[in-house]
Amino acid sequence: MAKKGKLGRSSTFEGGFQHQDHAKMYTHILGDAMAMQRQNAQKVANRTHAKTQHEWDKLVIVAKQCPPLPKPTLVKLTSK
């Protein structure tokens, strides 16, 4: 005789241990892992974007403080 399903586990033990729905279990487990991986990737992208923006802002400040480069003078070569 099959055991009665546990309360709160309706997605994995609908009718007891003999009636486990493996497709739902795998979907639940893999869905969570994929969501966590996607969330971690988004965190890395956000941090990289913020760091890049900070470095860019520093470079703009340094570039504005530098004196302008003199224009190169054209040298005319004369042949004898």
C-alpha positions in Angstrom: 0.0 0.0 0.0 1.3 3.4 -0.9 2.0 5.9 1.8 -0.1 9.1 2.0 1.6 12.2 0.5 3.2 14.7 2.8 1.5 18.1 3.3 3.3 21.0 1.7 5.0 18.8 -0.9 2.2 18.5 -3.4 4.4 19.1 -6.4 6.8 16.2 -5.6 4.6 13.8 -3.7 1.1 14.1 -5.2 0.0 10.5 -4.4 2.9 9.4 -2.2 6.3 8.0 -2.8 5.0 5.8 -5.6 3.6 8.8 -7.5 6.5 11.3 -7.6 6.3 13.6 -10.6 10.0 13.8 -11.6 9.3 16.3 -14.4 8.0 18.8 -11.9 10.8 18.1 -9.5 13.5 18.7 -12.2 11.7 21.8 -13.5 11.6 23.2 -9.9 15.3 22.3 -9.1 16.7 23.4 -12.5 14.6 26.5 -12.6 15.9 27.7 -9.3 19.5 27.0 -10.4 19.1 28.8 -13.6 17.4 31.8 -11.9 20.3 32.0 -9.4 22.8 31.8 -12.2 21.0 34.5 -14.2 20.9 36.7 -11.0 24.6 36.2 -10.4 25.4 37.1 -14.0 23.3 40.2 -13.7 25.2 41.3 -10.5 28.6 40.8 -12.3 27.4 42.9 -15.2 26.1 45.7 -13.0 29.3 45.8 -11.0 31.4 45.8 -14.2 29.3 48.6 -15.7 29.6 50.7 -12.5 33.4 50.2 -12.3 33.8 51.0 -16.0 31.7 54.2 -15.6 33.8 55.2 -12.6 37.1 54.7 -14.4 35.7 56.6 -17.4 34.7 59.6 -15.3 38.2 59.7 -13.8 39.8 59.6 -17.2 37.5 62.5 -18.4 38.6 64.6 -15.4 42.3 63.9 -16.1 41.9 64.6 -19.8 40.3 68.0 -19.0 43.2 69.0 -16.7 45.9 68.2 -19.3 47.0 71.2 -21.4 46.2 70.9 -25.1 48.8 69.4 -27.3 50.5 71.8 -29.7 49.7 71.4 -33.3 52.5 69.7 -35.2 54.4 71.9 -37.5 54.7 70.9 -41.1 58.2 70.5 -42.3 58.7 71.0 -45.9 61.5 68.9 -47.3 63.5 70.4 -50.0 65.4 68.4 -52.5 68.6 69.6 -54.0 
